[in-house]
Amino acid sequence: MADVQLVIGGQRYTVSCGEGQEENLKELARQLDEKVSFIKSRMPVGESLGVVMGALLLASDLSEKNQTLEAARTENAVSTEVLAQTTQLIEKVSERISAVAETIENA
């Protein structure tokens, strides 16, 4: 375990994390600090409330991105389904063309 010093909303925190996760944790803390600073610049809030509101803003951002990702997955699934249906249709048309060609050859 590694200890990392973080500053969020002007407060220092020491947080333990797995080896190799230090930079990721620092980046997450930087993003939270950015949200807390944004909130504090708009309204007077206490430290705890500022951090909670900052975390909620980050959660909102994450939720929005998840919804966008889910919509893209759904769109991709629909596209895949349309592609499968189109492939089946092409196969059927190809079979019909072969059957017609064979009938013409035998005539």
PyMOL commands that set and color helices and strands:
alter all, ss='L'
color gray80, all
select helices_A, chain A and resi 22-42+47-106
alter helices_A, ss='H'
color red, helices_A
select strands_A, chain A and resi 2-8+11-17
alter strands_A, ss='S'
color yellow, strands_A
deselect
rebuild
show_as cartoon
